[in-house]
Amino acid sequence: MELSKLLKVNQERLHPLFSPDLQPDNSIMLDLSASNRDLQMLDFTDATGLGQLIFDELQSKNAVYAYGGYLENRAVYKRSPLFAASNEQSRSVHLGTDIWAEANTPVCLPLGGRIHSFRNNDSYGDYGPTIIVEHLLGDTRFYTLYGHLTTDSLKDKSINMALGAGDVLCHIGSAPVNGDWPPHLHFQVIADMQGRMGDFPGVCTKEEQPLYERICPDPGVFFRKLYQQNG
């Protein structure tokens, strides 16, 4: 069965990543697309301006979380040469869901699994501390990636370490240790790690989007209350 369909069928088994869980009365959808005019005057070389915009919006809406970003085409990645591509296109299409919340917010594992790999991807604009967990659902193997964490999130971790659904896996990091971004979790579902360890593209070019869209299905199924609201 296709991974996205398998996850939907087993949605009730997925433990919330956050406590309290994301739901319509505590969360807002955030638009970081290149078409958002509020972003066009920001200096993306520094996390401060973007962070102020996001957390001012959270405060004004009395929200705990901001979320969104799957397949969003973003201009923010121009801030770092990390997202330059070998052809004339740059990598700008976001392949995961971002959850913006206060630094040090704990993140729980949604489904039992084992640590596949972890690394501090510490280049400017990168994931910072990153953990990838391998899951087995029926006979289907897949992976979840957690990026922009605290450095302490990597302590006491080991490859093949077994973890259960609901275990606290990590905590949201802050700039500059999280790759120099405002505090948030990058959460991504991956069907095939392609031999990579501790890292996987979280952003692709528009040309690559059809390929990566198959490898990285929409993580919205993991946020049940929002997913049900939005269909």
N, C-alpha and C positions, 0 to 999 in steps of 0.2 A: 504493500500500500504506500502511496506517496506520503512523504513525511508530514506535510501540512495537514493532510486528511487524517493521518494517524493521531496527530496531536489533538485535533478537534474531537475525535472519537473518545480520547482519553482525557479530555479537558478537566473533568471532575477530579482526576488523580493529582493534578498539579497543585502543589502547595504555593501560596502567595510568596512572592519574593520579598515583600515588605510587610511590616506590621506598624500601623494599620495598613491593610491592603488598599491599593489604588481603586477608587470608585468615584462616581460623578460629583459627589459633594466635597471631596478633598483634593481633586486633581483638575488641572487645566491642560488642554492641548496647546502645544507651543509650535509656532510656525517659524522655522529657521531657514526657510527656502530663500533662494536668491531673489525671489519676487517680493519679499517682505521689505517694504520701504523703510520701516523703522531700523533696519539693520544696515542700510546703505551708507549711513554716515558714521558708522562705528569703526574704530581702529582695531582690527582683529589681531594685531601683533601683541596685544596685551589682553589677558583674561578679564581685567577689571571691568571694562565697559560692558562687555557681553554679560558678565555675571550680574552687574547692577541692573541691567535691563530685565534679566530673567527673574531675579529675586524681588525686584520691585513689583513685577507682575504677579508673582506668587502672593506677596503681601497685600496688594490691592484687591486680589480676589479671595483673600483669606484661605489660600490653598496650601497644602503640604507638599504636593508634587506637581511638576510639569512634565509632560511626556510627549513623545512623538518622534518623527524622523525617519520611519522606514521608507526607503526609496526616495527620500527627499533630496532634491538637487540643491546643494548649499554652496554659497560663495565663501563661507567662513574658512574653508580649507586652503584658500589662497595665502593664508597667513604663514604657511610652512612649506618649504621645498619638498618635504616628505610626500606630498600629494601630487607632485609633478609626475607626468607620465612620459614615456619615451617618445610618444607621438605628439601631435599638437594639442591633444585633449589633456585636461588635468583630471585627477580623480575628484569627483564632487558628489556622487550619488551615494547616500548613506545606506548601509546594509543592515543596520540593527535598529533597535529602539533605544532612545535615550530617556532616562528618568532623572530629572533634575531635582535634587533634594539637598538638605543640609549635609555638610561634611561630617563624616563618621557615622552616618546612618548605616545600620547593619543590613546586610543582604542575605536572605535565606535561599537555600537550594530548593528549587521547585520540584525536583524529582531525584530519587536516589541515583548514585553513580560513583565514579571514581575520578580522581584527579588525573587528567590526561597529561597536562603540562602547565607550567607557569613561568613567568619571566617579568622582569622590569624593563619594559620597552620605553626607555627614558629619553628618546630623541624629542626635540621640541615639536609639540603638536601630536605626539603619538599617544598610545594608550596609557603610558606609565605602567604601574603594576597591573598585571593581567593574569587571570586564572582561566583555564579551559577545563571543563568537566565532560567526561564521556558518560553517556547514558545508554541503557539498553531497554527498549520498550517492545515487548514481544521479541521478535527476532530482528528488529530494526535498531541499528546502532546510529547514534547521532551525538552532537556535541553542543554545549552552551558556553559562550564566552562572556567574561565579566571584565570590563576594562575601566580604567581611571580610578583605581583603588588606592587605599592607604598602603604604605610600604609594609606596615605590620601585617597586612592581609596575606603576605607571602611567607610570614614566619610560621614555623611548625607545619608547613605543607610538604608533601612528598608525592612523587609520581606513584600512581596506583592506590593512593590513600582512599579508603572507602568512606563515603558520606551518605547520610540519609536525607530524605525529603524533610524540609523544615530546619535542618541544621544551619547555623549561621556560618556562611562560607567566607564572607569578606565584609569590608566597610568602604563606603564611598570616600574617596580621597579629595584633597584640595590642591590648588595650585601652590607651588610649581611641581610637586611630586607626581601629580596625576597626568603629566604631559602638558601642563600649563593650560588647564581649562577650568571654568567654573565647576563647582562640585556637581557631579552626576555619575550615573552608572551607564555605561554602554553595554547593552545586553543583546547578544546575537545568537541565533540558532544556525548551526552548520551541519549539513548532511555528510560532508566529506572534507576531512582536514587536509587532503592532498599532500600528506607527508610533513606538514608544518608542525612545529612545536612552539608553544608559548606565544604564538602570534597567528593572526589570520587577517586578511584585508577586511577592514570595516567600511571602506569607501572604495568605489570603483569609478571608472569612466562611464560615460553614457553608452559608449560602444560595447563595453563589457557587461552592461546591466542584464541582458537576457540570460547570460551564463550564470552570473552570480545570483540572480533572482531564483534560479532553480536550486542552487546549492544552499542558499540562505533564505528560507521561507519567512514569512511575516511572523515576528514574535508576539503579535497581539493576542494570540490564543493563551499566552501565559498570564494575561491581565484580564481575567474572566469577566469581572464586573464592567470594565470599560469595553471589552470586546463584545459582550452581549448588548450593551447599549448602542454600540456603533455598527452592529450587524456583522 
